[in-house]
């Protein structure tokens, strides 16, 4: 419910309605230009950055997005003024929404802070009155004054951009009227000496410091200098409701030679006029960039009289140094409604959670790498759990030892299921492939395996409804296409939204990329045994594009496969399926036709292999002979290498399957646990150790993991 208090002891974590959004906490990520969008289009790296920092019910404000070509002022800044820019941002927005977050686009025309190299035809940048951002630096380019036609054109571009922002699915837009950029340049006396309807007329700058009761005269000056702001605002409101629009100001900020002789009078006029608009919020930058970091009093802030002019339902957001008790004090006093935090979010993607739990905030004073290219210093900053407690989710030296023990030259190992999503977890202490620490952890294994002349694929595994809320983000229920339970699991799953589906698909892509960075030889997409992809294929009652027909049921699998192909060639990707398996409630009535459809489609991909699990999970001691297996019908359908797994560890079943052409590869699972030298034993027809008791499979240290001896270790006198 709007206004519902979630933590009455801390105002930061109470909910609030902001325009059309119901926020679950008051911490807002402020806009930060990072220059990570080559071609001026938002990309997958940007998507990762914003989704990492998104929280359920939290608001993010984007870096400045350019509303026109003339507004571009820095390299690799994402645009929003055309269809391509809008579609690129939509992917980012979908990812944020999939996490329950909100996102606001900051519309940013840089004005004279731009340069001719960013302008069409190499012309000087636009400004109200010419000049440069640093009059004392003669190397700075001098901007050209905007003509009336320029102004009208820019206003229309802001309107077009608002429409593109709406198409991209932004929850709001923020007009950047601060920090010495174009709108701020029109407002402030040092940057606006125009004598037309957008400037001071004939009154001159002296009037700004000698204000008398003759407000009609000087009011005209403020009216004219704010005319551009209000024309832009009114144009944007032709495309968006007031509840989806915000404005940012920076009185007294004194940035880029943009100042006013009487900022209190100027912004009092502007804010009073804004009272007729029911905007989502007004965003203020505190007068000093690092204001209040030393617990200075809020009582002496120059912003206070201006904050009082903002009237509900418009909310007050302030940014600048709110990393201590002043944030709570400012909220409790009603001085502001929302706290903006920017730089701390760079190195603390989980800033909200750290603040909620009272965890240490990583130092953000080192600015090196803030504006570099690529992922480094951008999406590789760890969360607290990754930094301090994620050793249970990182493949370590013990894991490397286990795989290395089971290597033989030229052999292929497939890893245990690797978590490929934050919602994938169904068991404790399972390694993932979602962050830099996990990539580095897996390198211990891949390098050791390769040193012994073997190969290793990473199995990407999402448990879906077989997960457990104990391991899910924020303790939420595990996810699935259609809810339900995965017997013998007792927990009811929640149904995935379309936005969540898209986000999980993006996580698969990230995991595929990380598998490559970790030096895996390939990946196997786990679409079997009643886990998430298998659930889309079989346990699926959806009525949208992900349910119903074979094509729709298989859509999730093929969308996952397609994004993985953006990171790896098809020769490094495999799929695992389990037709007729019946595991965890999988019992689709027409499995033969369903899997025929899927496997026929897989033929066009030229995959490394297709792994099929035999229908009897526990082996073939009491089951039918492999020669009559239902899986045999798929051998003639799939044109690539087929791997059969299930009951082939002992006897001559494996050799027969290979000789008969029913398989090209044989997968062995449990026998490798107790027989690290399984290949050697089979080759030399030596007895195998018995399978490990299922109860001892999981958890613990080296015992029953790396403690099993090879034949030669157990029989040191053997001459084999």
N, C-alpha and C positions, 0 to 999 in steps of 0.2 A: 504494500500500500504506500502511496506517496507520503513522505514524511515519517515513515516508520523508523524507529530508532533501533539500530542493530547492536550498538555498544554504548549505552547511556553514560558510561564513565569517560568516554573519549569522543569528543565532537567530530574528530577526523573520520571516525568510522560510523557516522550516522548517515542515513540516506537523505537525499534532497532532490526535488524536482528542478531541473534546469531546462527551460524550454519544453521540448517534447520528451526529454530524457529523464528517467528516474535513476539517479546515480546511487550506488550502494556505499560509497565513501566519498570524501571531499578532496582527495589528492588527485590533481590533474597534471598529466605530463605536459609540460610546456613545449613550444615549438623549438626545434634545433636544426639548423642547416648542417648537413653532414657531407654533401657532395658525393653521394654514392649511387647516382642514377645516370649512367652513361647514355647519351642520346636524349637526355632530358625526359626520360620515361621511368616511372616507378617500375621496379623489377622484383624478382623473387628474393633478392637479398634485402630489399626494403621491406618486403612482406614479412620476412623472418624477424627483422628488427622490431617492427611494430607489434607483431603477434607475440614476441617474447615479452613485451612490456604491457600487453593488454591484460586486464583483469575483469572478472565478472562484475559488471556494474560500474566500471571505471571509465573515465574519459581521457582520451589522448588527443592532443592537438598536433597536427602534422608540422613538419618543417615547412618553411614558406614555399608555396606552390605558385608558379607564375601564371598570371591571368592573361598575358599577352606576350608576343615576341619582344616588344619594347620593354617589358617588365623584367626580362631575364638579366641578372646581374652577376651571376657566379656560375662556375663550371658545374656540370652534372647535377643541376637542380631539377627535380621533376616538375613537369608542366601539368596544367589541368585545362588548358584553353581549347582543346580540340578533342575529337573522338578518340584518337589513339591515347592521349593523356588520360582521358576519362576511363577507358577500358583498363588501362594499366593500373590505375588507382583502385578500380573495383575489386581486383584480386586481393589487394591489401585490405580493403574494407571488409570483404567477405571473411578473411582470416581473423580480423579483430572481432567481428560479429560472432564468429563461431566460438569464441571464448567468452561471449556474453558482454563484450566491451562496446564502447561508443567511440567514434572518431570524428573529429572536426577538421576541415581543411582550412589552413590559413592562406588567404589570398594576398599575395605579396608582390607589389610593384616596387622595384628597387629605386626608381627615379634616377637622380643624379649619382647614386651609388653604383650605377652600372658603368659600362665602358663601351666604347665604340665597337670593340671586337665581339660583343654580344648583340649588337644592334643590326637590324636589317640594312644592307647596303653600307655597313660600316659608318653610319652617321653617329654624331655624338649622342649621348644619353639625354633623355628628357628630364626637365625639372620645371618648377613654376617660373623661376627667374634666372636660370643659368647657374653659374658658379660651380664649385667643386666641393667634395666632401671634406677637404682640408685646405683652406686658403693659404696656409703657410707652406704647403708642399707644392712647389711649382711643377713637379712631375705629374701631378694629378690632372686628368683630363677635365676640361671645362664643359659642362653640360649646355645644351641649347634650351632656351625658354620654349615651353609648349605653346603652340598656337591654340586659338579657340577650337579649330577643327581637330587638333590633336586631342584636346581635352574631351570633346564630345565622343571621339572615336574610342578613347580609353574607357570612358564611362560605359559605352555600349559593349566593350570587351569584358568588363566586369560582369555585366548582365549575362553575356554568353557563357562566361566561366561558371557563374552560379548554376546555370542550366546543366552544364557538363558535370558539375559537382553533384547535382541532384541525380543525374543519370548514373554516376559512379557509386551511389548509395551512401554518400557521406551523411552523417546525422546532423551536421551543422556546418556553417562556414564562419570563419573569423576574418574580418577585414583588418589588415595590418596597417594601423594608423599610428605607428610608433617608430622609435629608433632611427629617425632621420631618413626614412624611406618616403615614397612619393606623397602619400596622403599626409604624413607628418610634415613634409616640406611645404605643402600648401597651408597647413595650419600655423606654422611658427614664423615669427616675424623675421628671424635672421635669414630664412630661406625663401621668403615670399615678399618681394618688393613690387609686385604687379600693381598697375594702376587701373585695371579693368574690373569686371565684376567678380574676379577671383582673387582680388588683392585689397590693398588698403585705400584705394581711390586716391584722393589728393591729401588725405589727412597726415600721411607720413608716419614714420616709425615712432616719432616723439610722442604721439598721442598715447601709445601703449603704456608709457611710464607716467603719464600725467592725467590719468583717468579722473574725470570729475563726474558730477551728476548729469552731464550732458551725454547720456548714454546712447542717445539716438545716433550721434556722430560716430563714436567709437564702436557702438554696437554694429553699425554698418560694416566697419572694418572686420570685426569678428564674424559677422554674417558672411562677408565675402570670402574671407580666408577659409571658412568652414564649408563654403558652397560646394567645393569639389567632393568633400567627404559625404555630404548629404545627397548629392546627385548620384554618387556611386551607391550609397546605401539604398536610395529609392529605386535605382535600377536593379539591384540585386533582389529587392523585395518584389519585383515583378515576377520572379522565378521561384522564390522561396518565401514561406511565411515568416513573420517576425520571430517566431519561436525557434527558428533554425538559423538565426543570424546573430553574430556577436561582433564587437569592435574592440581593438586593442589600442591603448594610449600609453605614452611614457612622459608625462609632465616632469620637468626637472632632470631628465635623464642625461641631457647634454651630450648626445652621441652624433658623430659625423657632422660637427659644426651646425647642428640643428637646435636652436634655442629660441626662447621667446622672452621679451622684456617683462612680461607680466603673465606667467603661465597660470597663476591662480585665476585671474580674470578670464583669460582665454578659455580654459577648460571648464570653468564654471558655466560660461555661456554655452559651450558645446554640450555638456552633460545635462544642463537644464533643458535644452532643446531636445535631447535624446529621450527625455522622460515621456514624450508622447508616443514613443515606440516601445512595444513590449518585447524587447530583445531577450535572447537567451541569457546572455551575460555581457558584462563589460570587463575587459582584462586590463589591469594596470601593472606596469613595471615599477617596482619601488625605485625611488629617486637615485639611490646608490646601488651599483651593480651587486655588491656583496652586503647589502643592507641587512642588519639584524643578525649577522652570523656570530656576533659577540654578545648576544643577549641584550642589545640596546632596547630601550623602551619604545613601545608602539606609540606612546602618547605624543612623541615629538615628530612623528612622520609627517612630512609635508602633504602626503596624500589624504590625510584625515578629512579635511573639509570637502574634498572632492568625492570621497567615498560616500559621504553623507547625502550627496545629490543623486545617488543611484537608488531608484525606488523599485520595490517589488512590483511585478514578479521577476524583473530583471535581476540577475544575481551578480555579486561582486567577486571577481577573481583577482588575486594579487600574486605576483611572482617576484622573487628576489630575496634569497637568504632564509627561506622558511624551513630550516632544517633542525629547529630546536623547539623549546617550549613556547616560543612566540607564535607558532602556528596554532597550537591549541588555544592559546590566549586570544588570538585574533578572531578565531571562530566563536569562542564562547562569548566574547564581548559583542558579537554582531558586527564588528568592524568589517569583516569580509565573510563571504559564504563558502568560498573555495580557495584552496591553497595550490598555487602553481609551483611545480618543481621541474627543473630542466636538466642541468648538467649532471646532477646526481643519478639521473636515470641512465646516463650513458654507460657507466660502469656497474650499475646496479639494476639489471633488468627486472629484478624482483623487489624494487624499492618499496612498493606498497606492502608486500608481505614482511619485509625486514622491519618496516616502521610499525606494522601491526603487532609483531612479535617482540619488538624491542631488540632486534638483532643489529650487529654493527653494520654501519654504512661504509662501503669501500671508498677510499679517498679518490676524489675526482679532480685534484688540483693539477695533475700532469696533463697538459693539453696536447702533447705529442701524439700524432696519429688520429686526431679528431677529424681531420679533413683529408686523410689519405684515401687511397683507392682500395676497392675490394672489401673483403670480410674482416680483415684484421683490424682490431680496435673498434669494430662495429657490432658484429653479432657473436663475438667469441668471448664476451664477458660472462663469467659464471654466476648463477644464482647462489644463494647461500648454501642450499642443499648440495649443489654441484661442487661448491668450494670446500665444504666441510664434511658433508655427510654422504657424498655420492660414491664413496669407495665401494659400497655394496652394489652399485650399478655400473661399475667400471671393471672391465676385464683386467685382471691383475697378473702377477707373476705365477700364481698358482694355476690360473686358467691357462696361461701359456704353456706351463709344464704339462698339463693334462693333454692338450692337443699335440704337443711335440712328442710325447710318449707314443702316440698312436700314428705317427707319421711313418711312411715308407717312400722311397724315391718314386716319383711319378704318380703317387696316389692322390686322390681327391678326398678332402674332408669337408663336411658341411657342419657349420657351427650349430650350437644350440640355438633355439629361437632367440632372436635379438629384438628387444623392444624398439619399435620404429615410430612410436607415438607416445605422448605423455598420457594418453588414455589406454595404452596397450597393456598396462601391467596387470598381471593376474597372479603373480607369485613374487615372493621377496628375492632379493639378491640376484636378479636377472640383469645381465649387462645390456646396455643400450647402444645406440649409434646416433644420438641426437645432439651431442655437443663436443667441444674440442677435447675435453678430458676423456670422454669415452673413445674418441678416435685415437688418442695417444695410448690409451690402455690396450686397445685391440692391436696396435702396432707391435706390442710385445709378442703377441701370438703369431701374427702373420710373418714377422721377420724370422721367428724360430722355425715355423713350418717351412718357409721357403729355404732356410738354411739346410734343411734335410731333403731338399729336392721335391717337396710335395706342394700341393695346391690346396687352397681353402676358399670356400664360398661362405658368405654370411647369409643366414636364413632370417629374413625380415618377417616378424611375427607380431600380429595384433590379436590379442585374445578375444576381443569383443565381449559378448555377454558371459564368457567364461572367466572374465576378470573378477576383481574383488575391490569393493569400495575402500578397503584399507590401503590400497596402493594407488587409488585414483586421485587426480587433482581435487583438492578441497574436500576429499572424502565422498565425492558424488558416486552415484550408482554406475556400474559399468555400462558400456554402450552396446547397442546392437541395431540392426536394421528395423526390427519390429518389436522390441521389448522381449519379454519372456525370460525363462530361465534356461541355463545350460546344465541339465542334469549331469552329475549329482550336485551341482552348485545350487544353493537355495536362494540366492539373491536375485530379485527381479531387476532386469536391466532397463535402462531408459532408451527411448527411441531417438536415433540420431536425426538432427535437423539437416537440411540441405547444406547450410553453411558449415556445420560440423563435418559433414562428409567431405566437402571441398578442403577443409583444413587438414583433415587426416591424410587425404591424398597428397597434400603439399608436404606433410611430414614424411611420407614414404619417399618422396623425391629427395628431401634433405638426407634421409637415412641412406639412400642409394649413393648420393654424393659423398657422404661421410664414409661409406664402405670403400669407395674408390680412394679417398684420402687416407684411409687406414691400410691401404695396400692389399685388400682382399682381391682375389682373382675373379670374383663375380658375386652375384647375389642369387638366392633362391627365395622367391615370394611364396610364403606359406599360405596356401588357399585350401587347406585340408583340415580334417580332424575336428570340425565343429567350431573353428575359430572365425574371426570376423569375416574374411572374404568368403569362406565356406557358408557362413550364415546368410550373406547376401545371395548366394547361389541357391540355398535350400530353405532355410528357416526365415522366410521372407514373405510378409503379408502386405508390403507397401503398395500403395496405389499411385505413386508418382513415377518419375522416370527411372527409378531404381527398383521397381517391383513389377510383378505380373509376367510379362513375356520373357522368353529366354534372353533376348537382347537386353532387356532392362535388368534382369537379375545379374547378368554378367557385366553390366556397365561398370560397376565399381572395380571389379578385377581388371578390366581393360583400361580404365582410366589410371589405375595404379601402375599398370604395366607401361602405359604410354609416358607417364611422367618419369618413371625410372629410366626409360630409354633416352631421356634428355641428359642423363648423367653417365650412362654406360651403353656400350654397343649391345646389340641383341645376343651376340656370342658370349656375353658375360652375364646373361640373365637366364634363370630357370624358373619353372613353376612347379609347385607340388599340389596335387589333387588327390582326393580320396573318394572316388565314386563307390557307392554301396557301403560306405564305412559305417554309417549309423551312429557315429560318435557324437555325444553331447546334443542329442535331439535332432540330428540331421536325418530326415526321412522323407525327402521329396518324392512324390508319387511317380515321377517320370524321369528317373535319374539317367537312364540310357540315352534318351533323346537330348536331355539337358547337357550332359557331358560330351555327347557327340557334337553338339553345336559349339560348345566351348573349345574343344580340341581342334575341330576343323578351323575355327578362327585363329587359333594359336599357330597354325601352320604358316601363316603369312609372315610371322615374326622371325623365323630362323633362330630359335632359341638354342641355348647351350644344351638343354635337355628338358624333358618332362618327367617328373618323378610321380609315380602312382603307388599309393599304399594299398596293399592287398586287403580285401574286405575283413578278414579275420585278424583282429588286432593282436591277439596273444600268440600268434604263430600257427603252424599247420599240423600240430601233433594230432589234433582231433578233427581238423577241418578237411575239406575236399582236397584232392591233389591240385597242384598249381596248374597242371595242364588244362583243367576245366574251369579255371578262374574266370569270373565275369570280366576281369580286366583285359583278357586276351583280345576282346573285340576292338579295343582301342588301338592295338598295335598296328592294325592295318589303316587306321585313320591318321595317326600322327606320323609325319614324314621325317621327324628329327630323332635324335637319340632318346630312348626310353629307359628310365631307371625304375626297377621294381623293388619294393621294400616290403618286408613282412614275412617272416618265417623262412628266410633263406640262409640263416646262419650255419645250419648243420645239414649234413647229408649231401646228396647230389642235386638238390633242387635248383641251386644257383647255376651249376654247370649245364643242366638240362635247359633252363630258360635261355641261357646264352646260345647254346647249340641249336635250339629250335628257332631262334630268331625272335622269341617273344620279348627279349630284353637285350639292351646293349650295355647296361650297367646294372649292378646289383647293390642295393643299399642295405647296410647292416647298422643296426642301432645298438640295442642293449648288450649284445655280445661284446662290443668294444669296451663297455664299461669295465668288465672284469678281465678282459683280455687285451691289454694295450698293444700286444704284438699279434693281434688277430690274423693279419695277413700272413705273417710268418708261420703261425700255427696251421692255418688252412693249407698253405703251400706245402708244408712238410707233413701234413696229415697227423698233427699232434692233437691230443685231447684239449678241449676247452674248459676253462673254469666255469662253474655254474653261474647262471644269471644272478644278479644281486637282488635281494629282497626289495620289492618296490618301496617299502617303507623307509629304506635307507638311501633312496635316490637323491633327496634334496637336502640342502643345507650342510652345515658343518665345514670342517677344513679339509685337510689332505686325506683323512681316513675315508676309505671307499671311493676316493676320487683320483688321487695320484699314488695310492699306496699299493696298487695291484702289481705284482711282479711279472716280468716277462718269463717265458719258458726257460730261457737261459739263466735268468736270475734265480729261478726256483730250482733249476737243475744244473748247477754250476759244472757238474762233471760231464754233462751231455756234450757230445762232439758235433752236434748240429750247428 
